[in-house]
Amino acid sequence: MAFTLSTTTKTFTNINCSNTTSFKPLKLPLFWPWQKVKMGPLSVSPMGFGTWAWGNQLLWGYQTSMDDQLQQAFELALENGINLFDTADSYGTGRLNGQSERLLGQFIKQSQVLKGKQNEVVIATKFAAYPWRLTSGQFVNACRASLDRLQIDQLGIGQLHWSTANYAPLQELALWDGLVAMYEKGLVRAVGVSNYGPQQLVKIHDYLKTRGVPLCSAQVQFSLLSCGKEQQEIKNVCDELGIRLISYSPLGLGMLTGKYSSSKLPTGPRSLLFRQILPGLEPLLVALREIAEKRGKTMPQVAINWCICKGTVPIPGIKSVRHVEDNLGAMGWRLTNDEQFQLEYAAQESPRSMIQNIFQTR
């Protein structure tokens, strides 16, 4: 996934995060009170999990030997009420293209937790706007291919991975029609978009509305490291139009975990990005650490909880059981208004923000 630098000034707003509905569990959950939030016609967990790393060797060092641990992580997530899993037909490098969807399909089919209740899992997959996908029919075929890899009959959410409005506006309309077609054919329960800016988000919402298709979600990079003016505009549009914002990279590719420093960088391409941004993050990392220690939480849990308190559904990536256990601790509590302000002020004091996806439109 490619990015470009953003110099957008950070601004923050207080967003109500109380719009959840509860139900009584059969037994006390291990990590959090079981709640669901509405995402169009769907009821999803307040946090989902992303599977970008599943099959990605270049950025995340995936190897097939990790599959057993990935399956254990998936089962643990299900056991604790997580029912939203995000993927994409482009996830997986080289010959492993589509591997994320294939693994999810395999894990769903073999799940001991689901035991015939596979329809309770909400799979949100994204369809790449490849230059050869020029018609709505080709986009529908892409959806069918994803369903085959996932071994399911219907997706929870079918999403456009990015907009082509900046460079191929005619293709954009065909892709919109593709979303309509897959919805009308019953291949997806709902439709969403990814990497859409506020202006283009309004346009596709209005277009789909004229076709009788509700837009249920908009997925963008959103975190304490990526919450500038444009991201807030997107959130405001979502609130006004009844679209649920799905926040990807809520931990800034790992920069908000506290695991890394200028002298301790990750391997691979991420190291170049971390070397550029990490030196300026000290105020934010100090605030995260201070609140985490006071609350008996971890820094990732605090960063993810902030996203939840802003009314978004974060989808941190998982590669291990340990990741799931830690991320689950982000739920079942909430930061106070003062703590949120402390984090947001510290984010403003940090001179560098996360680079934005080059495909995000205005």
C-alpha positions as CSV (number, residue, x, y, z in Angstrom):
1,M,0.0,0.0,0.0
2,A,1.5,3.3,-1.0
3,F,1.3,6.6,0.9
4,T,2.2,10.2,0.4
5,L,3.1,12.9,3.0
6,S,0.4,15.0,4.6
7,T,1.0,18.3,6.3
8,T,-2.6,18.7,7.4
9,T,-3.0,20.5,10.7
10,K,-4.5,18.3,13.4
11,T,-7.9,19.3,14.8
12,F,-10.1,17.3,17.1
13,T,-13.8,17.2,18.0
14,N,-15.6,15.5,20.9
15,I,-17.8,12.8,19.4
16,N,-20.4,10.9,21.4
17,C,-19.6,7.3,21.6
18,S,-22.6,6.0,23.5
19,N,-24.7,4.8,20.5
20,T,-24.4,1.1,21.3
21,T,-27.0,-1.5,22.1
22,S,-26.3,-4.2,24.7
23,F,-27.6,-7.7,25.0
24,K,-27.2,-10.2,27.8
25,P,-24.5,-12.8,27.3
26,L,-24.9,-16.4,28.4
27,K,-21.8,-16.1,30.5
28,L,-19.5,-13.3,31.6
29,P,-17.1,-12.5,28.8
30,L,-13.4,-12.7,29.5
31,F,-12.4,-9.2,28.3
32,W,-15.3,-6.9,27.7
33,P,-19.1,-6.3,28.1
34,W,-20.6,-7.7,24.9
35,Q,-22.1,-4.8,22.9
36,K,-22.9,-4.3,19.3
37,V,-22.9,-1.1,17.2
38,K,-25.0,-0.6,14.1
39,M,-23.3,-0.5,10.7
40,G,-26.1,-0.1,8.2
41,P,-28.3,-3.2,8.5
42,L,-25.5,-5.1,10.4
43,S,-24.7,-5.4,14.1
44,V,-21.0,-5.6,14.7
45,S,-18.6,-5.6,17.6
46,P,-17.2,-2.2,18.7
47,M,-13.9,-3.3,17.3
48,G,-13.0,-5.6,14.4
49,F,-9.8,-7.1,13.3
50,G,-7.8,-6.4,10.1
51,T,-6.1,-9.1,8.1
52,W,-3.7,-7.0,5.9
53,A,-0.7,-9.0,7.2
54,W,-2.2,-12.4,6.2
55,G,-0.3,-13.2,3.1
56,N,1.8,-10.0,3.0
57,Q,5.5,-10.9,3.0
58,L,6.9,-7.6,2.0
59,L,5.6,-5.4,4.8
60,W,4.6,-7.9,7.5
61,G,6.9,-10.8,6.9
62,Y,4.1,-13.4,6.4
63,Q,5.1,-17.1,6.1
64,T,2.7,-20.0,5.7
65,S,4.1,-21.4,8.9
66,M,2.2,-18.7,10.7
67,D,-1.2,-20.1,9.6
68,D,-1.8,-22.2,12.7
69,Q,-1.2,-19.2,15.0
70,L,-3.5,-17.0,12.8
71,Q,-6.2,-19.6,13.1
72,Q,-5.8,-19.6,16.9
73,A,-6.0,-15.8,16.9
74,F,-9.2,-15.9,14.8
75,E,-10.8,-18.5,17.2
76,L,-9.9,-16.4,20.3
77,A,-11.4,-13.3,18.7
78,L,-14.7,-15.2,18.0
79,E,-14.8,-16.6,21.5
80,N,-14.7,-13.0,22.9
81,G,-17.4,-11.6,20.7
82,I,-15.5,-10.1,17.8
83,N,-17.6,-10.7,14.6
84,L,-16.1,-8.1,12.2
85,F,-13.1,-9.1,10.1
86,D,-11.8,-6.8,7.3
87,T,-9.9,-8.1,4.3
88,A,-9.3,-7.3,0.6
89,D,-9.0,-9.1,-2.7
90,S,-5.5,-7.5,-3.1
91,Y,-4.1,-8.7,0.3
92,G,-1.2,-11.0,-0.2
93,T,2.0,-10.4,-2.1
94,G,2.9,-12.0,-5.4
95,R,1.7,-15.6,-5.7
96,L,0.0,-15.2,-2.4
97,N,-2.4,-12.6,-3.8
98,G,-5.8,-13.3,-2.2
99,Q,-4.3,-15.3,0.6
100,S,-6.0,-13.2,3.3
101,E,-9.4,-14.1,2.0
102,R,-8.5,-17.8,1.5
103,L,-7.3,-18.1,5.1
104,L,-10.4,-16.4,6.5
105,G,-12.6,-18.8,4.5
106,Q,-10.7,-21.8,5.7
107,F,-10.8,-20.6,9.4
108,I,-14.6,-19.9,9.2
109,K,-15.3,-23.3,7.7
110,Q,-13.1,-25.1,10.4
111,S,-14.2,-22.9,13.3
112,Q,-15.0,-24.8,16.5
113,V,-16.6,-21.6,17.9
114,L,-19.0,-21.0,15.1
115,K,-20.2,-24.6,14.7
116,G,-22.7,-24.0,11.9
117,K,-23.3,-20.3,12.7
118,Q,-21.0,-18.9,10.1
119,N,-23.5,-16.3,9.1
120,E,-22.9,-14.5,12.4
121,V,-19.4,-13.4,11.1
122,V,-19.4,-10.2,9.2
123,I,-16.7,-10.3,6.5
124,A,-15.9,-6.9,5.0
125,T,-13.8,-7.2,1.9
126,K,-12.4,-4.5,-0.4
127,F,-12.3,-4.8,-4.2
128,A,-9.3,-3.2,-5.8
129,A,-10.0,-0.6,-8.5
130,Y,-7.5,-2.2,-10.9
131,P,-7.3,-0.4,-14.2
132,W,-8.7,-3.5,-16.0
133,R,-11.9,-3.4,-14.0
134,L,-13.7,-1.1,-16.3
135,T,-17.3,-2.3,-16.1
136,S,-19.8,-3.0,-13.4
137,G,-19.9,-6.7,-14.5
138,Q,-16.1,-7.0,-13.9
139,F,-16.6,-5.7,-10.5
140,V,-19.4,-8.2,-9.8
141,N,-17.0,-10.9,-11.0
142,A,-14.4,-9.7,-8.5
143,C,-17.0,-10.1,-5.8
144,R,-17.9,-13.6,-6.9
145,A,-14.1,-14.5,-6.9
146,S,-13.8,-13.2,-3.3
147,L,-16.8,-15.3,-2.3
148,D,-15.2,-18.3,-3.8
149,R,-12.0,-17.7,-1.8
150,L,-13.9,-17.1,1.4
151,Q,-16.1,-20.1,0.8
152,I,-19.3,-18.2,1.7
153,D,-22.4,-17.3,-0.2
154,Q,-22.8,-13.6,0.9
155,L,-20.4,-10.9,2.1
156,G,-21.3,-8.8,5.1
157,I,-19.9,-5.6,3.4
158,G,-18.5,-5.2,-0.1
159,Q,-16.2,-2.2,-0.3
160,L,-14.5,-0.1,-3.0
161,H,-10.9,-0.2,-1.9
162,W,-10.2,3.2,-3.3
163,S,-11.7,5.9,-5.6
164,T,-10.4,6.5,-9.1
165,A,-12.0,10.0,-9.3
166,N,-8.6,11.6,-9.2
167,Y,-7.3,9.8,-12.3
168,A,-10.1,7.8,-14.0
169,P,-13.5,9.4,-13.3
170,L,-15.3,7.3,-15.9
171,Q,-14.1,4.1,-14.3
172,E,-15.4,5.5,-11.0
173,L,-19.0,5.5,-12.1
174,A,-18.7,1.9,-13.4
175,L,-17.4,0.8,-10.0
176,W,-20.3,2.5,-8.3
177,D,-22.6,0.6,-10.6
178,G,-20.8,-2.5,-9.7
179,L,-21.5,-1.9,-6.0
180,V,-25.2,-1.5,-6.9
181,A,-25.2,-4.7,-9.0
182,M,-23.6,-6.9,-6.3
183,Y,-26.1,-5.5,-3.7
184,E,-29.1,-6.1,-6.0
185,K,-27.9,-9.6,-6.7
186,G,-27.7,-10.4,-3.0
187,L,-23.9,-11.0,-3.1
188,V,-23.4,-8.5,-0.2
189,R,-25.6,-7.5,2.7
190,A,-24.3,-4.0,2.6
191,V,-21.8,-1.8,0.7
192,G,-19.0,0.5,1.8
193,V,-16.0,2.5,0.6
194,S,-12.4,3.0,1.6
195,N,-10.0,5.9,1.3
196,Y,-12.8,8.3,0.2
197,G,-12.4,12.0,1.2
198,P,-15.4,14.1,2.4
199,Q,-16.5,15.5,-1.0
200,Q,-16.3,12.2,-2.9
201,L,-18.0,10.4,0.0
202,V,-21.0,12.7,-0.3
203,K,-21.2,12.1,-4.0
204,I,-21.2,8.3,-3.8
205,H,-23.7,8.4,-0.9
206,D,-26.1,10.5,-3.0
207,Y,-25.6,8.4,-6.1
208,L,-26.2,5.1,-4.2
209,K,-29.2,6.6,-2.5
210,T,-30.8,7.4,-5.9
211,R,-30.3,3.7,-6.8
212,G,-31.9,2.5,-3.5
213,V,-28.6,1.3,-2.0
214,P,-27.6,2.6,1.4
215,L,-23.9,3.3,2.1
216,C,-23.2,1.7,5.4
217,S,-19.5,2.3,6.0
218,A,-16.5,4.4,5.1
219,Q,-13.0,3.1,5.9
220,V,-10.2,5.5,6.4
221,Q,-6.9,5.8,8.3
222,F,-7.9,7.3,11.6
223,S,-5.9,7.4,14.8
224,L,-4.2,9.8,17.2
225,L,-1.5,9.9,14.6
226,S,-3.9,10.5,11.7
227,C,-6.7,12.8,12.8
228,G,-6.2,16.1,10.9
229,K,-8.7,18.4,9.4
230,E,-9.6,16.2,6.5
231,Q,-10.1,13.1,8.6
232,Q,-12.4,15.1,10.9
233,E,-14.3,16.3,7.9
234,I,-14.8,12.7,6.8
235,K,-16.0,11.8,10.3
236,N,-18.4,14.7,10.3
237,V,-19.9,13.6,6.9
238,C,-20.3,10.1,8.2
239,D,-22.1,11.4,11.3
240,E,-24.4,13.6,9.2
241,L,-25.3,10.8,6.7
242,G,-25.5,7.9,9.1
243,I,-22.4,6.1,7.8
244,R,-20.2,4.2,10.2
245,L,-16.5,5.1,10.1
246,I,-14.1,2.1,10.2
247,S,-10.7,3.3,11.3
248,Y,-7.8,1.4,9.9
249,S,-4.2,1.6,11.2
250,P,-5.5,2.8,14.6
251,L,-2.0,2.1,16.0
252,G,-0.2,4.0,13.2
253,L,1.4,0.8,11.7
254,G,2.8,0.1,15.2
255,M,4.2,3.5,16.0
256,L,1.6,4.0,18.9
257,T,2.4,0.7,20.6
258,G,5.4,1.9,22.5
259,K,7.5,-1.0,21.1
260,Y,9.7,1.2,18.9
261,S,12.1,4.1,19.1
262,S,14.6,5.8,16.9
263,S,17.2,3.2,18.0
264,K,14.7,0.3,17.8
265,L,13.0,0.1,14.5
266,P,11.0,-2.6,12.7
267,T,12.5,-4.5,9.9
268,G,11.4,-4.0,6.3
269,P,9.9,-0.9,4.6
270,R,8.3,0.3,7.8
271,S,11.7,1.3,9.2
272,L,12.0,4.2,6.7
273,L,8.7,5.6,7.7
274,F,9.3,5.1,11.4
275,R,12.7,6.8,11.2
276,Q,11.0,9.8,9.7
277,I,8.1,10.2,12.1
278,L,9.0,8.6,15.5
279,P,11.5,11.3,16.6
280,G,8.6,13.8,16.8
281,L,6.1,11.6,18.6
282,E,7.6,11.9,22.1
283,P,4.7,14.1,23.5
284,L,2.1,11.7,22.3
285,L,3.9,8.6,23.4
286,V,4.5,10.0,26.8
287,A,0.8,10.8,27.2
288,L,-0.2,7.3,26.0
289,R,2.2,5.7,28.5
290,E,1.1,7.9,31.4
291,I,-2.6,7.1,30.9
292,A,-1.9,3.4,30.3
293,E,0.0,3.2,33.6
294,K,-2.7,5.1,35.5
295,R,-5.4,2.9,34.0
296,G,-3.6,-0.4,34.2
297,K,-3.8,-0.7,30.5
298,T,-1.3,-1.0,27.6
299,M,-0.5,1.8,25.2
300,P,-2.2,0.1,22.3
301,Q,-5.3,-0.4,24.4
302,V,-5.4,3.3,25.2
303,A,-4.9,4.3,21.5
304,I,-7.6,1.9,20.3
305,N,-10.0,3.0,23.0
306,W,-9.6,6.6,21.8
307,C,-10.8,5.5,18.4
308,I,-13.8,3.8,19.9
309,C,-14.7,6.8,22.0
310,K,-14.7,8.9,18.8
311,G,-17.6,6.7,17.5
312,T,-15.5,4.7,15.0
313,V,-15.0,1.0,14.7
314,P,-11.2,0.4,14.7
315,I,-9.8,-2.6,13.0
316,P,-6.2,-3.2,14.3
317,G,-4.3,-5.9,12.5
318,I,-3.6,-9.2,14.2
319,K,-0.9,-11.8,13.6
320,S,-0.9,-13.7,16.9
321,V,-2.9,-14.7,19.9
322,R,-0.9,-12.1,21.9
323,H,-2.2,-9.4,19.6
324,V,-5.8,-10.5,20.1
325,E,-5.4,-10.7,23.9
326,D,-3.9,-7.2,24.0
327,N,-6.4,-5.6,21.6
328,L,-9.4,-7.1,23.4
329,G,-8.4,-5.1,26.4
330,A,-9.2,-1.9,24.5
331,M,-12.9,-2.6,25.1
332,G,-15.2,-2.6,28.1
333,W,-14.1,0.8,29.4
334,R,-13.7,4.3,28.1
335,L,-11.3,7.2,28.4
336,T,-12.6,10.2,30.3
337,N,-13.1,13.4,28.5
338,D,-10.0,14.8,30.2
339,E,-7.9,11.9,29.1
340,Q,-9.1,12.2,25.5
341,F,-8.2,15.9,25.6
342,Q,-4.8,15.1,27.1
343,L,-4.1,12.7,24.2
344,E,-5.4,15.1,21.5
345,Y,-3.3,18.0,22.9
346,A,-0.2,15.7,22.9
347,A,-0.9,14.7,19.4
348,Q,-1.1,18.4,18.4
349,E,2.3,18.9,20.1
350,S,3.9,16.1,18.1
351,P,5.3,17.8,15.0
352,R,4.8,14.8,12.6
353,S,1.6,13.0,11.6
354,M,1.0,9.8,9.8
355,I,1.3,9.9,6.0
356,Q,-2.0,9.5,4.2
357,N,-2.9,7.0,1.6
358,I,-2.2,8.4,-1.9
359,F,-5.6,7.2,-3.1
360,Q,-7.6,9.2,-0.6
361,T,-9.7,11.7,-2.5
362,R,-11.0,15.1,-1.5
